[in-house]
Amino acid sequence: MIVEELRAHAESPSKQEIFEPLWLMPLADALLALLAFVVGYLIRYELQILRPVFEFNRAPFEPYIPYALFFATWLHLNYRGAGLYKPARGRSWLDEVYRIVNGVTGATVVLLAISFVLQPTVFSRLMFIYVGAITILFLSAARIFRRMIYARLRARGIGVLRVLVLGGGDVGRAVLRTLIARKDQGYVPIGYLDEDPLHASVDLGRVRGLGGLDNLEYVVSEYHVNYVVITLSWQHHDRILKLIERCQAAGIEVSVVPDVFQLNLRQLQVENLDGVPLLRVNSYTTLPSSSRILKRLIDIALIMLTSTVLLLICGLVALAIRLEGEGPIFYGQVRVGENGRRFKMFKFRSMVPDADSLREELIKSHNLDPRHPKIKDDPRMTQVGRMIRRASIDELPNLINVLGGQMSLVGPRPPTPDEVMLYETWHMQRLHVKPGLTGLWQVSGRSEVPFDEMCLLDIYYIENWSLLLDLQILMMTIPRVMFRRGAY
């Protein structure tokens, strides 16, 4: 449980922060930039890639040293001015790469200009192009390495911020789903407080409902909170100010989310009306048509590229099910897809033929959540079924639904009509896109993720969809399937 993990981390306060000297990354960037000059020199004069170097054009490395020092100094000043060395948990790797490319491009252009003005006797301007490309590669790789180290430390509880959310409404859930989906940023939500104590007594998955706002001091002390996010409506302006004062008095870092964030940023477009800023609200709440077409094309292309291997696996699984005993090879079940449309989803049969008749009894006997019932050692599973379920091979016939346009490779898992009947209003948001074979909640723990937390992750995926996110989820699915994490 998240809360228990946080209590364990709190026992060792020395592990709470990641100490990184402010001079470390600037020094690393400078050394890597100088190393890029050495590598660029070797590529140009020793390997002679792209263009040969005639003997009378060969030059020692010494004349390049002043240029290398100027290059490293320029990058340092540029990156410090661009805020690259300021701590920022939410900054993406691509944002860092963008700033790196801008700095290197500017420095390279300046070096080329200087060389044209000075006109040195023996010189290679092509080498500067090599140096620029190598510097971008080195500095980008350094950021990946740094993020990997931070991820490992945060997985051990070092540098983790324990977050308490004030407000359990739409904005509060938006904050919670982002915190849960972006574990790499080192935020761990321990729970939330709300104006209505009864509402706040309901857990959202593993995120605890910790009562009313009056419990603030107790919760902050008991659960060692070090970051508070206030998501209350601005009509409670006076109360928000008092909560900020209480947090500051307790030495707790506090942030406030404005009302406008009840709308996702993708729904907002900034416009200017003769100097008056306007926020236009876009009407769509699902993927735009261009993104849907691109997503569909990628689904079909990936299936076609892997069709030979998939057909071989499906043939072997079908043979194993047939040899095990009587019963159909495939299992079809009505599921609810995009915008509530029903369709028949196909899977390999992994349970005894009359498994559905035992479902309600098992839900009651195991005290399961009927909105997302998962039994770790389901007595209805066959021997072959247990193996293919652990490896998620039973879901391969879902590809028929993908080709048919009812599903996608990546998206929320489709629920049954009985499960949808138990949904609250905000749960219905996960039905705004096509369901998928894999999704953000699967790579975040699969069957071990509670229903409410699964919905938070699905809604985060819908609101933040991108081609890169889909590819990331597909790549993360492979090790999850191979190591059978959370599958049953």
Order of alpha helices (4+ residues) and beta strands (2+ residues): alpha-alpha-alpha-alpha-alpha-beta-alpha-beta-beta-alpha-beta-alpha-beta-beta-beta-alpha-alpha-beta-beta-alpha-alpha-alpha-beta-alpha-beta-alpha-alpha-alpha
